[in-house]
Amino acid sequence: METKTQIPAGVLNKQVHVPVKVKYCLYARKSTESEERQVLSIDSQIKEMLQMAERECLEIVEMKRESHSAKETGQRPIFNEIISELRTGKYNGILTWAPDRISRNAGDLGKIVDLMDAGKLVEIRTFGQRFTNSPSEKFLLMILGSQAKLENDNRGVNVKRGLRTRAEMGLWSGTPPLGYLTQGLMDKKCQVIIDPLRAPIVKKMFEKVAYENWSGRKIYNWLRFELNFYTRGNKPLTLSGVYRILENPFYYGVFERPRKSGNWYQGKHQPLITQELFEKTKAQLKRDQIVRETKEFAFTKLFTCGYCGSGISAEEKWKELKSGGANRYIYYSCSRARDRNCKNKYIREEELIVELLKILDKVSLDELGMRQKLEDEIKRFNIFQRSVIGAKEMIKTNRDADIRNYAKYILKEGSSTEKRELLINLRSKIIYKDKILSLSR
């Protein structure tokens, strides 16, 4: 007699749990934070992780390295790749040295937890821990990530406190201004000493501006083309670098920390100049700025030198007359920013305008870039003729000729602003070479 074995209904309905196969991305990151410089290097991390994967039979399908700091959200390109590839299912696990290798900020940590919640990230394995999509393990992961974030925040507070303490002691933190060197002795950390090679030249820069009325541009040319002066990084000093030096009170003994905070400190370093010399230099720079702003040149920075590609600058000259007055002349020439020995010739403004009028005769009206505005101005003039002067009827003329003639009128009689606006809207670049203007093709 055949008998049947009765299987309880509960056993039939019970779902058998099949473990999800985990494919790992091995992620090694070398932190750039100062207190972690002595931790395992990227190669050491990878070696340890590969040994662990072999020992525990873990399948690694991808290996990634990164050297970016994990303090700020979204600033690690390799980590962003991992997030993207987890979402596409390329792998579903991360193998890394420690939880803080993954994240030290709340934003990136939140992305990891969201991927766990969505089932895209099944497991995170570290050298001594394992995190899965369970409430307790995710909670622990978030605690460890938050702890790393707290360490970062505290470190920032401690660094600021240390910098403030050093400033109160008169010590300079960081690379000192040009003309000074960092003291190499450990017992004199943050103290700076005078650079015997560059300090005398820096001092002369102040003296030439204060006592000889040199401009920043003249100082720049003197350093670059006469002295062949180089910075500590073996590079020529830029024009903006010249002005930064001349405006820095560090050279007479004081400094501000942080910048624009209003907190001033007396430094322990030896001053290169006196405060009186610094104030005279500052006053001369201010006068130069006022002069530059009051002088109005219509055609500067609008043309390109046909020899070296530098811009075209202007210079004002006065000629005294026997009658007692003086004539003003404006000359334009290559600024020689790219080639100190550029041979391009000077041209007077009146001659330059003649060349520009020739350009307007040749150029298409569509090249002007402000045709509509010129047409509107002509219409306004015609209305003025009818309503004010009393012209009974309009004289029919060629509209294109009117526009071209009006543009010429602006070049000859318009204000500097009107002249600049006309040429700025010209769609082709104007090249100046040996007293002749041409349009670039």
C-alpha positions in Angstrom: 0.0 0.0 0.0 1.4 3.3 -1.1 1.6 6.0 1.5 2.0 9.8 1.0 4.1 11.9 3.2 2.2 14.9 4.4 4.2 18.2 4.2 3.0 21.0 6.4 1.5 23.9 4.5 3.8 26.4 6.3 6.8 24.7 4.8 5.4 24.9 1.3 4.7 28.6 1.6 8.0 29.4 3.2 10.3 31.4 0.9 13.9 30.2 0.7 16.4 33.1 1.0 19.0 33.0 -1.8 22.0 35.2 -1.0 22.7 38.0 -3.5 26.0 37.6 -5.2 28.2 40.5 -4.3 30.5 42.0 -6.9 32.9 44.5 -5.3 34.7 47.7 -6.4 38.0 48.0 -4.5 38.3 51.7 -3.6 41.6 53.1 -2.3 41.9 56.7 -1.3 44.9 58.6 0.1 43.8 61.4 2.3 45.4 64.8 1.9 44.7 65.9 5.5 47.9 66.6 7.4 47.3 64.3 10.4 46.8 61.3 8.2 49.9 61.6 6.1 51.4 58.7 8.0 48.6 56.2 7.3 48.9 53.4 4.7 49.6 54.6 1.2 47.3 53.7 -1.7 49.5 50.7 -2.7 49.6 49.4 0.8 45.8 49.6 1.1 45.3 47.8 -2.2 47.8 45.0 -1.2 45.9 44.4 2.1 42.5 44.5 0.5 43.5 42.0 -2.2 44.9 39.6 0.4 41.6 39.9 2.3 39.6 39.3 -0.9 41.6 36.2 -1.7 41.3 34.9 1.8 37.5 35.4 1.9 36.8 34.6 -1.8 35.5 38.0 -2.7 34.9 38.9 -6.3 36.5 42.2 -7.3 35.3 43.5 -10.7 36.7 47.0 -10.5 39.7 48.8 -8.8 39.8 52.6 -8.3 42.4 54.9 -6.8 41.9 58.5 -5.6 43.9 61.2 -3.9 41.2 63.8 -3.3 40.1 64.9 0.1 36.7 63.6 1.3 35.9 66.7 3.3 33.7 68.4 0.7 30.6 67.0 -1.0 30.9 66.1 -4.7 34.5 67.0 -5.1 35.9 63.5 -5.8 35.6 62.5 -9.5 36.5 58.8 -8.8 33.9 58.6 -6.0 31.3 60.1 -8.3 32.1 57.4 -10.8 31.5 54.7 -8.2 28.1 56.2 -7.3 27.1 56.3 -11.0 28.3 52.7 -11.6 26.5 51.4 -8.5 23.3 52.9 -9.9 23.8 51.1 -13.2 24.5 47.8 -11.5 28.1 47.3 -12.6 28.8 46.1 -9.1 26.9 46.2 -5.8 29.6 46.2 -3.2 32.5 48.4 -2.0 35.7 47.1 -0.6 37.8 49.8 1.2 40.3 50.1 4.0 38.1 52.0 6.5 34.7 53.8 6.5 36.3 57.2 6.5 37.9 56.3 3.1 34.4 56.5 1.6 33.2 59.7 3.2 34.0 62.4 5.7 31.0 64.6 4.9 27.3 64.2 5.3 26.4 64.7 1.6 28.5 61.8 0.2 27.5 59.6 3.2 23.8 60.2 2.4 24.4 59.0 -1.2 25.9 55.8 0.1 23.0 55.1 2.5 20.4 56.0 -0.2 22.0 53.4 -2.5 21.8 50.8 0.3 18.1 51.7 0.8 17.5 51.2 -2.9 19.2 47.8 -3.0 21.9 49.1 -5.3 24.6 48.8 -2.7 24.4 45.4 -0.9 27.6 45.5 1.2 30.5 47.6 2.3 33.5 45.6 3.5 36.4 47.2 5.3 39.5 45.7 6.9 37.7 45.0 10.2 34.0 45.6 9.6 31.1 44.8 7.4 28.1 47.0 6.6 24.9 45.7 5.0 21.3 47.1 4.5 20.3 46.5 8.1 19.2 49.3 10.4 21.9 48.6 13.0 24.8 48.4 10.5 23.7 51.5 8.6 23.3 53.3 11.9 26.9 52.4 12.8 28.1 53.4 9.3 26.5 56.8 9.8 28.0 57.2 13.2 31.5 56.5 11.9 31.0 58.9 9.0 29.7 61.6 11.3 32.6 61.0 13.6 35.0 61.7 10.7 33.0 64.8 9.9 33.3 66.0 13.5 37.1 65.4 13.3 37.3 67.6 10.2 35.3 70.4 11.8 37.3 70.3 15.0 40.5 70.3 13.0 39.4 73.5 11.2 38.7 75.2 14.5 42.1 74.1 15.9 43.9 75.3 12.8 42.3 78.7 13.0 43.1 79.0 16.6 46.7 78.1 15.9 47.0 80.6 13.1 45.5 83.3 15.4 47.9 82.5 18.2 50.9 82.6 15.8 49.7 86.0 14.5 49.4 87.3 18.1 53.0 86.2 18.6 54.0 88.2 15.5 54.7 85.1 13.4 53.8 84.8 9.7 52.1 81.5 8.6 52.6 80.3 5.1 54.8 81.5 2.3 56.2 84.9 3.1 56.0 87.9 0.6 58.7 88.3 -2.0 61.9 89.6 -0.4 61.6 87.2 2.6 62.5 83.6 3.1 61.1 81.0 5.5 63.4 80.2 8.5 64.5 76.6 8.1 65.3 75.9 11.7 62.6 73.9 13.5 62.9 75.9 16.8 62.1 79.0 14.7 59.1 77.7 12.8 57.0 80.4 11.2 59.7 83.0 11.5 60.9 84.7 8.3 64.2 86.1 7.4 65.3 88.7 4.7 66.1 87.3 1.3 69.6 88.8 0.6 69.2 88.4 -3.2 65.7 90.0 -3.7 65.1 92.2 -0.6 67.4 95.1 -1.8 65.5 95.2 -5.1 62.1 95.2 -3.4 63.3 98.1 -1.3 64.4 100.0 -4.4 60.9 99.4 -5.9 59.4 101.4 -3.1 62.0 104.2 -3.3 61.6 104.6 -7.0 57.9 105.0 -6.8 58.0 107.3 -3.7 61.0 109.5 -4.6 61.2 109.3 -8.4 57.5 109.1 -9.2 57.8 105.8 -11.1 54.6 104.1 -12.1 53.8 100.4 -11.5 54.3 99.8 -15.3 57.7 101.4 -15.3 58.7 99.3 -12.3 57.6 96.2 -14.1 59.6 97.0 -17.2 62.7 97.9 -15.1 62.5 94.5 -13.3 61.9 92.5 -16.4 64.0 94.1 -19.1 66.8 95.8 -17.2 67.4 93.6 -14.1 66.1 90.3 -15.5 64.5 89.9 -12.1 62.9 86.5 -11.1 60.8 85.4 -8.2 61.6 82.5 -5.9 59.7 80.2 -8.3 62.1 81.4 -11.1 59.4 83.3 -12.9 59.3 87.0 -14.0 57.3 89.2 -11.6 53.9 90.1 -13.2 52.5 93.6 -13.2 49.8 92.6 -10.7 52.6 91.2 -8.6 54.4 94.5 -8.6 51.3 96.3 -7.3 50.7 93.6 -4.6 54.2 94.2 -3.3 53.8 98.0 -3.3 50.5 97.8 -1.5 51.6 95.2 1.2 52.2 96.8 4.7 54.1 93.6 5.7 57.3 95.3 4.4 57.2 97.9 7.1 56.4 95.4 9.8 52.6 94.8 10.2 50.2 92.3 8.7 46.5 91.5 8.7 45.1 88.0 9.6 42.8 86.9 8.0 42.8 89.2 5.0 40.1 91.9 5.1 39.3 91.0 8.7 40.6 94.3 10.2 42.8 92.3 12.7 46.3 93.8 12.5 49.4 92.4 14.1 52.9 93.6 14.7 55.3 91.2 13.1 58.6 89.9 14.5 60.3 90.0 11.2 62.8 92.7 10.2 61.1 95.5 8.1 62.5 96.3 4.7 61.2 99.9 4.6 59.8 102.5 7.0 56.1 103.3 7.4 56.9 106.7 6.1 58.3 105.3 2.8 55.3 103.0 2.5 52.8 105.9 2.9 54.6 108.0 0.3 54.5 105.0 -2.1 50.8 104.6 -1.5 50.1 108.3 -2.1 52.1 108.2 -5.4 50.2 105.1 -6.6 46.9 106.9 -5.8 48.0 109.9 -7.8 48.9 107.7 -10.7 45.5 106.1 -10.6 43.7 109.4 -10.6 45.8 110.6 -13.6 45.0 107.4 -15.5 41.3 107.8 -14.8 41.2 111.4 -15.8 43.1 111.0 -19.1 40.7 109.8 -21.7 42.0 108.1 -24.8 39.5 107.1 -27.4 41.3 104.2 -29.1 43.4 102.3 -26.5 42.9 98.5 -26.2 41.0 98.5 -29.5 43.8 97.5 -31.9 46.4 94.7 -32.1 50.0 95.2 -33.0 50.7 93.7 -36.4 54.3 92.7 -35.4 54.0 91.1 -31.9 50.3 90.9 -31.1 50.4 93.2 -28.1 47.7 95.8 -27.5 48.0 99.5 -28.6 48.5 102.1 -25.9 48.3 105.9 -25.9 50.7 108.6 -24.7 50.0 112.3 -24.1 52.6 114.9 -25.1 52.5 118.7 -24.6 54.4 121.3 -26.7 54.8 124.7 -25.3 54.1 127.6 -27.7 56.0 130.9 -28.0 52.7 132.7 -27.3 52.6 131.1 -23.8 50.1 128.3 -24.5 50.6 124.6 -25.2 49.4 122.1 -27.8 48.3 118.7 -26.8 49.2 115.7 -28.9 48.2 112.1 -28.5 50.4 109.3 -29.9 49.4 105.6 -30.2 51.9 102.8 -30.3 52.5 99.1 -29.4 52.4 98.6 -25.7 55.4 96.1 -26.1 53.8 93.7 -23.6 54.9 90.7 -25.6 58.0 92.1 -27.2 60.0 94.8 -25.5 61.9 95.5 -28.7 58.9 95.7 -31.0 59.6 98.0 -34.0 56.1 99.2 -34.7 56.0 103.0 -35.3 54.1 105.7 -33.4 51.1 107.4 -35.0 49.4 110.6 -34.0 45.6 110.4 -33.2 44.7 112.7 -36.2 46.6 110.3 -38.6 44.9 107.3 -36.9 41.5 108.8 -37.5 42.3 109.2 -41.2 43.2 105.5 -41.3 39.9 104.6 -39.6 38.0 106.6 -42.1 39.6 104.5 -44.8 38.5 101.4 -43.0 34.9 102.7 -42.9 35.0 103.2 -46.7 35.9 99.6 -47.2 34.0 97.7 -44.6 30.5 96.3 -45.1 27.9 98.1 -43.0 26.9 94.8 -41.5 30.4 94.7 -40.0 29.7 97.7 -37.9 27.6 95.7 -35.5 25.5 98.7 -34.6 23.7 99.5 -37.8 20.3 99.7 -36.2 21.5 102.2 -33.6 23.1 104.4 -36.3 19.8 104.3 -38.3 17.9 105.4 -35.2 20.2 108.3 -34.7 19.7 109.4 -38.3 15.9 109.2 -37.9 16.1 111.4 -34.8 18.2 113.9 -36.7 15.6 114.0 -39.5 12.8 114.5 -37.0 14.8 117.4 -35.5 15.1 119.0 -39.0 11.3 118.8 -39.5 10.1 119.9 -36.1 12.8 122.4 -35.0 14.5 123.8 -38.1 11.3 123.7 -40.0 12.4 121.7 -43.0 9.2 121.1 -45.1 10.2 117.8 -46.6 12.9 115.3 -46.2 15.7 115.2 -48.7 15.8 111.6 -50.1 19.3 110.1 -49.8 20.9 106.8 -49.9 20.3 105.2 -46.5 23.6 103.2 -46.5 25.5 106.3 -47.4 23.9 108.2 -44.6 24.9 105.5 -42.1 28.5 105.4 -43.4 28.8 109.2 -43.2 27.3 109.3 -39.8 29.8 106.7 -38.6 32.6 108.9 -40.0 31.1 111.9 -38.3 31.4 110.1 -35.0 35.0 109.3 -35.6 35.8 112.9 -36.3 33.6 114.8 -34.0 32.1 112.3 -31.5 33.0 111.9 -27.8 35.6 109.3 -26.8 32.8 107.1 -25.5 31.0 107.2 -28.9 34.2 106.5 -30.8 34.9 103.5 -28.6 31.4 102.1 -28.9 31.6 102.3 -32.7 34.9 100.4 -32.9 34.1 97.9 -30.2 31.0 96.8 -32.2 33.1 96.3 -35.3 33.1 92.5 -35.9 36.6 92.2 -37.3 39.8 92.8 -35.4 41.8 95.9 -36.3 45.5 95.4 -36.9 48.0 98.3 -36.6 51.3 98.1 -38.4 53.6 100.9 -39.5 51.0 103.7 -39.4 48.5 101.6 -41.4 45.3 99.9 -40.2 43.8 96.8 -41.6 41.1 94.3 -40.7 42.0 90.7 -39.8 40.4 88.0 -42.0 
